């Protein structure tokens, strides 16, 4: 829709990981919101690597790092 950014990187990254022999687990798109990020612990249980894209990359708007630190 107008004003939204398509999630084009997920299918590409999943395909590249498959080509490299990995079994990607595609998680749902999360908002830049600590409540959404609180569910990460359950979602990443058993994965060997977590790859994130999008969102802010630094500073007080980078909630991904804080969210991961909170869930350990």
The first five atom37 places (N, CA, C, CB, O) and aatype in JSON, in Angstrom:
{
  "aatype": [20, 20, 20, 20, 20, 20, 20, 20, 20, 20, 20, 20, 20, 20, 20, 20, 20, 20, 20, 20, 20, 20, 20, 20, 20, 20, 20, 20, 20, 20, 20, 20, 20, 20, 20, 20, 20, 20, 20, 20, 20, 20, 20, 20, 20, 20, 20, 20, 20, 20, 20, 20, 20, 20, 20, 20, 20, 20, 20, 20, 20, 20, 20, 20, 20, 20, 20, 20, 20, 20, 20, 20],
  "atom_mask": [
    [1, 1, 1, 1, 1],
    [1, 1, 1, 1, 1],
    [1, 1, 1, 1, 1],
    [1, 1, 1, 1, 1],
    [1, 1, 1, 1, 1],
    [1, 1, 1, 1, 1],
    [1, 1, 1, 1, 1],
    [1, 1, 1, 1, 1],
    [1, 1, 1, 1, 1],
    [1, 1, 1, 1, 1],
    [1, 1, 1, 1, 1],
    [1, 1, 1, 1, 1],
    [1, 1, 1, 1, 1],
    [1, 1, 1, 1, 1],
    [1, 1, 1, 1, 1],
    [1, 1, 1, 1, 1],
    [1, 1, 1, 1, 1],
    [1, 1, 1, 1, 1],
    [1, 1, 1, 1, 1],
    [1, 1, 1, 1, 1],
    [1, 1, 1, 1, 1],
    [1, 1, 1, 1, 1],
    [1, 1, 1, 1, 1],
    [1, 1, 1, 1, 1],
    [1, 1, 1, 1, 1],
    [1, 1, 1, 1, 1],
    [1, 1, 1, 1, 1],
    [1, 1, 1, 1, 1],
    [1, 1, 1, 1, 1],
    [1, 1, 1, 1, 1],
    [1, 1, 1, 1, 1],
    [1, 1, 1, 1, 1],
    [1, 1, 1, 1, 1],
    [1, 1, 1, 1, 1],
    [1, 1, 1, 1, 1],
    [1, 1, 1, 1, 1],
    [1, 1, 1, 1, 1],
    [1, 1, 1, 1, 1],
    [1, 1, 1, 1, 1],
    [1, 1, 1, 1, 1],
    [1, 1, 1, 1, 1],
    [1, 1, 1, 1, 1],
    [1, 1, 1, 1, 1],
    [1, 1, 1, 1, 1],
    [1, 1, 1, 1, 1],
    [1, 1, 1, 1, 1],
    [1, 1, 1, 1, 1],
    [1, 1, 1, 1, 1],
    [1, 1, 1, 1, 1],
    [1, 1, 1, 1, 1],
    [1, 1, 1, 1, 1],
    [1, 1, 1, 1, 1],
    [1, 1, 1, 1, 1],
    [1, 1, 1, 1, 1],
    [1, 1, 1, 1, 1],
    [1, 1, 1, 1, 1],
    [1, 1, 1, 1, 1],
    [1, 1, 1, 1, 1],
    [1, 1, 1, 1, 1],
    [1, 1, 1, 1, 1],
    [1, 1, 1, 1, 1],
    [1, 1, 1, 1, 1],
    [1, 1, 1, 1, 1],
    [1, 1, 1, 1, 1],
    [1, 1, 1, 1, 1],
    [1, 1, 1, 1, 1],
    [1, 1, 1, 1, 1],
    [1, 1, 1, 1, 1],
    [1, 1, 1, 1, 1],
    [1, 1, 1, 1, 1],
    [1, 1, 1, 1, 1],
    [1, 1, 1, 1, 1]
  ],
  "atom_positions": [
    [[0.83, -1.19, 0.0], [0.0, 0.0, 0.0], [0.88, 1.25, 0.0], [-0.95, 0.0, 1.21], [2.07, 1.2, 0.31]],
    [[0.28, 2.34, -0.34], [0.99, 3.6, -0.37], [1.59, 3.92, 1.0], [0.06, 4.74, -0.83], [0.94, 3.73, 2.02]],
    [[2.81, 4.41, 1.0], [3.46, 4.81, 2.25], [4.1, 3.67, 3.02], [2.47, 5.48, 3.11], [4.64, 3.9, 4.1]],
    [[4.05, 2.45, 2.5], [4.65, 1.32, 3.2], [5.86, 0.81, 2.44], [3.61, 0.19, 3.38], [5.99, 1.02, 1.23]],
    [[6.74, 0.15, 3.14], [7.93, -0.41, 2.54], [7.74, -1.92, 2.44], [9.22, -0.05, 3.36], [7.43, -2.58, 3.43]],
    [[7.91, -2.46, 1.25], [7.76, -3.91, 1.05], [8.91, -4.66, 1.72], [7.71, -4.25, -0.46], [10.04, -4.19, 1.74]],
    [[8.6, -5.8, 2.26], [9.61, -6.65, 2.88], [10.22, -7.53, 1.79], [9.0, -7.51, 4.04], [9.91, -8.72, 1.69]],
    [[11.08, -6.95, 0.99], [11.67, -7.69, -0.12], [12.93, -8.44, 0.27], [11.99, -6.75, -1.25], [13.35, -9.35, -0.44]],
    [[13.54, -8.09, 1.39], [14.8, -8.73, 1.75], [14.61, -10.13, 2.33], [15.55, -7.87, 2.75], [15.48, -10.98, 2.18]],
    [[13.5, -10.39, 2.99], [13.3, -11.69, 3.63], [13.33, -12.85, 2.64], [11.99, -11.7, 4.39], [14.08, -13.8, 2.86]],
    [[12.54, -12.81, 1.55], [12.6, -13.94, 0.62], [13.98, -14.13, -0.01], [11.57, -13.75, -0.47], [14.42, -15.25, -0.23]],
    [[14.67, -13.02, -0.3], [16.0, -13.1, -0.89], [16.99, -13.72, 0.09], [16.48, -11.72, -1.33], [17.75, -14.61, -0.28]],
    [[16.98, -13.25, 1.33], [17.91, -13.78, 2.32], [17.63, -15.24, 2.63], [17.84, -12.95, 3.6], [18.56, -16.03, 2.79]],
    [[16.35, -15.61, 2.72], [16.0, -17.01, 2.97], [16.5, -17.9, 1.83], [14.47, -17.17, 3.13], [17.02, -18.99, 2.07]],
    [[16.36, -17.44, 0.59], [16.83, -18.21, -0.56], [18.34, -18.36, -0.53], [16.39, -17.54, -1.88], [18.86, -19.44, -0.79]],
    [[19.06, -17.29, -0.21], [20.52, -17.35, -0.13], [20.97, -18.3, 0.98], [21.1, -15.96, 0.11], [21.93, -19.05, 0.8]],
    [[20.28, -18.28, 2.11], [20.63, -19.19, 3.19], [20.38, -20.64, 2.81], [19.83, -18.84, 4.44], [21.18, -21.51, 3.13]],
    [[19.26, -20.9, 2.12], [18.99, -22.26, 1.63], [20.09, -22.73, 0.68], [17.62, -22.32, 0.93], [20.54, -23.87, 0.76]],
    [[20.5, -21.84, -0.21], [21.57, -22.19, -1.17], [22.87, -22.52, -0.45], [21.79, -21.04, -2.16], [23.68, -23.29, -0.95]],
    [[23.08, -21.94, 0.73], [24.29, -22.18, 1.51], [24.15, -23.39, 2.42], [24.63, -20.96, 2.33], [25.08, -23.73, 3.15]],
    [[22.97, -24.05, 2.38], [22.77, -25.26, 3.17], [22.07, -25.05, 4.5], [24.07, -25.89, 3.42], [21.93, -25.99, 5.28]],
    [[21.62, -23.85, 4.77], [20.93, -23.57, 6.03], [19.44, -23.86, 5.89], [21.14, -22.1, 6.46], [18.92, -24.0, 4.78]],
    [[18.77, -23.96, 7.02], [17.32, -24.12, 7.06], [16.73, -22.88, 7.72], [16.91, -25.43, 7.83], [16.55, -22.86, 8.94]],
    [[16.42, -21.85, 6.93], [15.93, -20.6, 7.54], [14.57, -20.76, 8.19], [15.87, -19.51, 6.49], [13.69, -21.47, 7.68]],
    [[14.41, -20.09, 9.3], [13.12, -19.98, 9.99], [12.72, -18.52, 9.87], [13.21, -20.46, 11.52], [13.32, -17.65, 10.5]],
    [[11.72, -18.25, 9.06], [11.31, -16.86, 8.82], [10.33, -16.45, 9.91], [10.67, -16.69, 7.4], [9.25, -17.03, 10.05]],
    [[10.7, -15.46, 10.66], [9.87, -14.96, 11.76], [8.96, -13.85, 11.24], [10.75, -14.43, 12.93], [9.22, -13.28, 10.18]],
    [[7.89, -13.56, 11.96], [7.0, -12.47, 11.52], [7.7, -11.12, 11.62], [5.71, -12.47, 12.36], [8.64, -10.94, 12.4]],
    [[7.23, -10.19, 10.84], [7.74, -8.82, 10.91], [7.28, -8.21, 12.23], [7.25, -7.96, 9.68], [6.1, -8.27, 12.58]],
    [[8.21, -7.63, 12.96], [7.9, -7.0, 14.24], [7.97, -5.49, 14.09], [8.86, -7.48, 15.35], [8.78, -4.96, 13.33]],
    [[7.11, -4.81, 14.83], [7.15, -3.35, 14.86], [8.3, -2.89, 15.74], [5.81, -2.77, 15.37], [8.82, -3.66, 16.54]],
    [[8.7, -1.64, 15.59], [9.7, -1.05, 16.47], [9.02, -0.75, 17.8], [10.33, 0.24, 15.85], [8.7, 0.4, 18.1]],
    [[8.8, -1.79, 18.57], [8.03, -1.69, 19.8], [8.56, -2.74, 20.78], [6.49, -1.89, 19.53], [8.66, -3.92, 20.43]],
    [[8.9, -2.34, 21.98], [9.47, -3.27, 22.96], [8.51, -4.41, 23.3], [9.85, -2.53, 24.23], [8.96, -5.51, 23.59]],
    [[7.2, -4.16, 23.27], [6.25, -5.23, 23.55], [6.34, -6.32, 22.48], [4.82, -4.66, 23.62], [6.26, -7.5, 22.81]],
    [[6.49, -5.93, 21.23], [6.66, -6.92, 20.16], [7.96, -7.68, 20.34], [6.63, -6.24, 18.77], [8.0, -8.9, 20.19]],
    [[9.02, -6.97, 20.66], [10.33, -7.6, 20.8], [10.41, -8.52, 22.01], [11.4, -6.54, 20.9], [11.29, -9.39, 22.06]],
    [[9.53, -8.36, 22.98], [9.53, -9.21, 24.16], [9.27, -10.67, 23.79], [8.49, -8.73, 25.16], [9.68, -11.57, 24.53]],
    [[8.6, -10.91, 22.68], [8.33, -12.28, 22.24], [9.48, -12.96, 21.53], [7.15, -12.29, 21.34], [9.36, -14.11, 21.11]],
    [[10.6, -12.26, 21.37], [11.75, -12.84, 20.67], [12.29, -14.09, 21.32], [12.84, -11.82, 20.57], [12.7, -15.02, 20.63]],
    [[12.31, -14.13, 22.63], [12.88, -15.28, 23.33], [12.2, -16.57, 22.89], [12.75, -15.11, 24.86], [12.87, -17.57, 22.64]],
    [[10.89, -16.55, 22.79], [10.13, -17.73, 22.36], [10.39, -18.02, 20.89], [8.61, -17.52, 22.6], [10.5, -19.18, 20.49]],
    [[10.48, -16.98, 20.07], [10.61, -17.16, 18.63], [11.98, -17.68, 18.22], [10.34, -15.86, 17.93], [12.09, -18.39, 17.22]],
    [[13.03, -17.34, 18.95], [14.38, -17.73, 18.54], [14.9, -18.95, 19.27], [15.32, -16.59, 18.75], [16.06, -19.32, 19.1]],
    [[14.07, -19.58, 20.07], [14.49, -20.78, 20.79], [14.93, -21.85, 19.81], [13.35, -21.31, 21.7], [14.15, -22.25, 18.94]],
    [[16.13, -22.31, 19.92], [16.64, -23.39, 19.09], [17.31, -22.96, 17.79], [15.54, -24.29, 18.76], [17.79, -23.81, 17.05]],
    [[17.35, -21.67, 17.51], [18.03, -21.24, 16.28], [19.52, -21.04, 16.56], [17.4, -19.93, 15.72], [19.91, -20.72, 17.68]],
    [[20.33, -21.23, 15.54], [21.78, -21.06, 15.67], [22.25, -19.66, 15.36], [22.48, -22.03, 14.78], [23.3, -19.23, 15.83]],
    [[21.46, -18.94, 14.58], [21.85, -17.6, 14.17], [20.59, -16.76, 13.99], [22.69, -17.63, 12.85], [19.56, -17.26, 13.55]],
    [[20.68, -15.5, 14.35], [19.56, -14.57, 14.16], [20.03, -13.45, 13.25], [19.04, -14.02, 15.52], [21.01, -12.77, 13.55]],
    [[19.33, -13.26, 12.16], [19.64, -12.21, 11.2], [18.47, -11.25, 11.17], [19.94, -12.8, 9.78], [17.34, -11.65, 10.9]],
    [[18.73, -9.99, 11.45], [17.67, -8.99, 11.44], [17.94, -7.98, 10.34], [17.55, -8.28, 12.8], [19.09, -7.71, 9.99]],
    [[16.86, -7.42, 9.79], [16.98, -6.38, 8.78], [15.95, -5.31, 9.08], [16.79, -6.95, 7.33], [14.97, -5.55, 9.79]],
    [[16.18, -4.13, 8.55], [15.23, -3.04, 8.73], [15.36, -2.4, 10.1], [13.82, -3.54, 8.53], [16.26, -2.73, 10.87]],
    [[14.47, -1.5, 10.39], [14.5, -0.79, 11.66], [15.66, 0.18, 11.74], [14.57, -1.78, 12.8], [16.4, 0.37, 10.77]],
    [[15.81, 0.79, 12.88], [16.91, 1.72, 13.12], [18.18, 0.92, 13.41], [16.58, 2.7, 14.29], [18.1, -0.19, 13.94]],
    [[19.32, 1.47, 13.09], [20.55, 0.71, 13.28], [21.37, 1.17, 14.48], [21.39, 0.81, 12.05], [22.24, 0.43, 14.94]],
    [[21.12, 2.35, 14.99], [21.91, 2.85, 16.11], [21.08, 3.79, 16.97], [23.18, 3.56, 15.6], [20.0, 4.24, 16.57]],
    [[21.59, 4.07, 18.14], [20.99, 5.09, 18.99], [19.75, 4.63, 19.73], [20.65, 6.26, 18.17], [19.47, 3.43, 19.82]],
    [[19.02, 5.6, 20.26], [17.87, 5.3, 21.12], [16.72, 4.68, 20.36], [17.41, 6.55, 21.81], [15.81, 4.11, 20.96]],
    [[16.73, 4.78, 19.03], [15.65, 4.19, 18.23], [15.92, 2.74, 17.86], [15.44, 5.0, 16.97], [15.05, 2.09, 17.29]],
    [[17.12, 2.23, 18.16], [17.44, 0.84, 17.87], [16.93, -0.05, 18.98], [18.97, 0.65, 17.68], [17.62, -0.29, 19.96]],
    [[15.7, -0.53, 18.82], [15.09, -1.35, 19.86], [15.48, -2.81, 19.77], [13.59, -1.22, 19.79], [15.33, -3.54, 20.75]],
    [[15.97, -3.26, 18.63], [16.3, -4.68, 18.47], [17.4, -5.09, 19.45], [16.75, -4.96, 17.02], [17.27, -6.1, 20.14]],
    [[18.45, -4.31, 19.52], [19.53, -4.66, 20.44], [19.03, -4.71, 21.89], [20.68, -3.65, 20.32], [19.32, -5.66, 22.62]],
    [[18.29, -3.68, 22.3], [17.74, -3.66, 23.67], [16.8, -4.84, 23.89], [16.99, -2.34, 23.93], [16.83, -5.46, 24.95]],
    [[15.96, -5.15, 22.91], [15.04, -6.27, 23.03], [15.75, -7.59, 23.2], [14.13, -6.34, 21.84], [15.36, -8.41, 24.03]],
    [[16.81, -7.8, 22.41], [17.59, -9.03, 22.53], [18.32, -9.11, 23.86], [18.59, -9.13, 21.39], [18.41, -10.18, 24.46]],
    [[18.84, -7.98, 24.32], [19.51, -7.98, 25.62], [18.53, -8.32, 26.74], [20.16, -6.61, 25.88], [18.89, -9.02, 27.69]],
    [[17.3, -7.84, 26.65], [16.3, -8.11, 27.69], [15.91, -9.58, 27.75], [15.06, -7.27, 27.45], [15.63, -10.11, 28.83]],
    [[15.88, -10.25, 26.61], [15.49, -11.67, 26.61], [16.69, -12.59, 26.77], [14.75, -12.02, 25.32], [16.53, -13.81, 26.85]],
    [[17.88, -12.0, 26.83], [19.08, -12.79, 27.09], [19.65, -13.46, 25.88], [18.8, -13.81, 28.1], [20.66, -14.15, 25.97]]
  ]
}
